[in-house]
Amino acid sequence: MCLGIPGKVIEKYGDDALPMSKVDFGGVQKEVCLAYTPEVEIGDYVIVHVGFAISVIDEAEAQEIFSYLQEIEEQEMEGMTNDEERMTKE
């Protein structure tokens, strides 16, 4: 299974041979290669997989993905709480 995570481009550098950027993932900033998305501008949102921006998305789509990820996190936390409750009853 592949997992692409949305992030916001906050800096661009490098050259035509290897365009690079700094991308913000909700407060965590990582270096990302823009070789597959050289058209990206600062402020754009990209889907990142294993250190490469693989597509450009608009802000609305990025926010929708963030919402889905938040739901998954909440479900996982709820499941962990239920597991802890079961363990204390045993």
C-alpha positions as a Markdown table, in Angstrom:
| # | Residue | x | y | z |
|---|---|---|---|---|
| 1 | Met | 0.0 | 0.0 | 0.0 |
| 2 | Cys | 1.3 | 3.5 | -0.9 |
| 3 | Leu | 0.6 | 6.4 | 1.3 |
| 4 | Gly | 0.9 | 10.0 | 0.0 |
| 5 | Ile | 0.7 | 12.8 | 2.6 |
| 6 | Pro | -0.4 | 16.3 | 1.7 |
| 7 | Gly | 1.9 | 19.2 | 2.7 |
| 8 | Lys | 2.3 | 22.9 | 1.9 |
| 9 | Val | 5.4 | 24.1 | 0.0 |
| 10 | Ile | 7.1 | 26.8 | 2.1 |
| 11 | Glu | 10.4 | 27.1 | 0.3 |
| 12 | Lys | 12.0 | 26.2 | -3.0 |
| 13 | Tyr | 15.6 | 25.8 | -3.9 |
| 14 | Gly | 17.9 | 23.7 | -6.0 |
| 15 | Asp | 18.2 | 23.9 | -9.8 |
| 16 | Asp | 16.5 | 22.5 | -12.9 |
| 17 | Ala | 18.4 | 19.3 | -12.6 |
| 18 | Leu | 17.2 | 18.7 | -9.0 |
| 19 | Pro | 14.5 | 21.1 | -7.8 |
| 20 | Met | 14.0 | 20.8 | -4.0 |
| 21 | Ser | 11.6 | 22.3 | -1.4 |
| 22 | Lys | 10.8 | 22.5 | 2.2 |
| 23 | Val | 7.3 | 21.2 | 2.8 |
| 24 | Asp | 5.2 | 21.7 | 6.0 |
| 25 | Phe | 3.2 | 18.8 | 7.2 |
| 26 | Gly | 1.2 | 20.4 | 10.0 |
| 27 | Gly | 4.2 | 21.8 | 11.8 |
| 28 | Val | 6.7 | 19.2 | 10.8 |
| 29 | Gln | 8.9 | 20.4 | 8.0 |
| 30 | Lys | 10.8 | 18.1 | 5.6 |
| 31 | Glu | 12.9 | 18.3 | 2.5 |
| 32 | Val | 11.1 | 17.1 | -0.6 |
| 33 | Cys | 12.2 | 16.6 | -4.2 |
| 34 | Leu | 10.2 | 18.4 | -6.8 |
| 35 | Ala | 11.5 | 16.5 | -9.8 |
| 36 | Tyr | 8.0 | 15.2 | -10.7 |
| 37 | Thr | 6.3 | 18.5 | -10.0 |
| 38 | Pro | 8.6 | 21.3 | -11.1 |
| 39 | Glu | 5.7 | 23.7 | -11.7 |
| 40 | Val | 5.0 | 23.9 | -7.9 |
| 41 | Glu | 5.2 | 27.4 | -6.4 |
| 42 | Ile | 5.6 | 28.4 | -2.7 |
| 43 | Gly | 2.2 | 28.1 | -1.0 |
| 44 | Asp | 1.0 | 25.2 | -3.2 |
| 45 | Tyr | 0.0 | 21.9 | -1.7 |
| 46 | Val | 1.5 | 18.7 | -2.9 |
| 47 | Ile | 1.1 | 15.0 | -2.2 |
| 48 | Val | 4.4 | 13.6 | -1.0 |
| 49 | His | 5.5 | 9.9 | -1.1 |
| 50 | Val | 8.9 | 8.7 | 0.1 |
| 51 | Gly | 10.4 | 12.2 | -0.2 |
| 52 | Phe | 9.0 | 13.1 | -3.6 |
| 53 | Ala | 6.2 | 15.5 | -4.4 |
| 54 | Ile | 4.1 | 13.3 | -6.8 |
| 55 | Ser | 1.2 | 15.6 | -7.5 |
| 56 | Val | -0.1 | 19.1 | -6.9 |
| 57 | Ile | -3.5 | 19.5 | -5.2 |
| 58 | Asp | -5.6 | 22.6 | -4.3 |
| 59 | Glu | -6.0 | 23.7 | -0.7 |
| 60 | Ala | -9.6 | 22.4 | -0.5 |
| 61 | Glu | -8.5 | 18.9 | -1.5 |
| 62 | Ala | -5.6 | 19.1 | 1.0 |
| 63 | Gln | -8.0 | 20.1 | 3.8 |
| 64 | Glu | -10.3 | 17.2 | 2.9 |
| 65 | Ile | -7.4 | 14.8 | 3.2 |
| 66 | Phe | -6.4 | 16.4 | 6.6 |
| 67 | Ser | -9.9 | 15.8 | 7.7 |
| 68 | Tyr | -9.8 | 12.1 | 6.8 |
| 69 | Leu | -6.5 | 11.7 | 8.5 |
| 70 | Gln | -7.9 | 13.3 | 11.7 |
| 71 | Glu | -10.9 | 10.9 | 11.6 |
| 72 | Ile | -8.5 | 7.9 | 11.3 |
| 73 | Glu | -6.5 | 9.2 | 14.2 |
| 74 | Glu | -9.6 | 9.7 | 16.4 |
| 75 | Gln | -10.8 | 6.2 | 15.6 |
| 76 | Glu | -7.4 | 4.7 | 16.5 |
| 77 | Met | -7.4 | 6.6 | 19.8 |
| 78 | Glu | -10.9 | 5.4 | 20.5 |
| 79 | Gly | -9.8 | 1.8 | 19.8 |
| 80 | Met | -6.9 | 2.2 | 22.1 |
| 81 | Thr | -9.1 | 3.5 | 24.9 |
| 82 | Asn | -11.5 | 0.6 | 24.4 |
| 83 | Asp | -8.6 | -1.9 | 24.6 |
| 84 | Glu | -7.4 | -0.3 | 27.8 |
| 85 | Glu | -10.8 | -0.5 | 29.3 |
| 86 | Arg | -11.1 | -4.2 | 28.4 |
| 87 | Met | -7.7 | -4.9 | 29.9 |
| 88 | Thr | -8.6 | -3.3 | 33.2 |
| 89 | Lys | -11.8 | -5.4 | 33.4 |
| 90 | Glu | -10.0 | -8.7 | 33.0 |
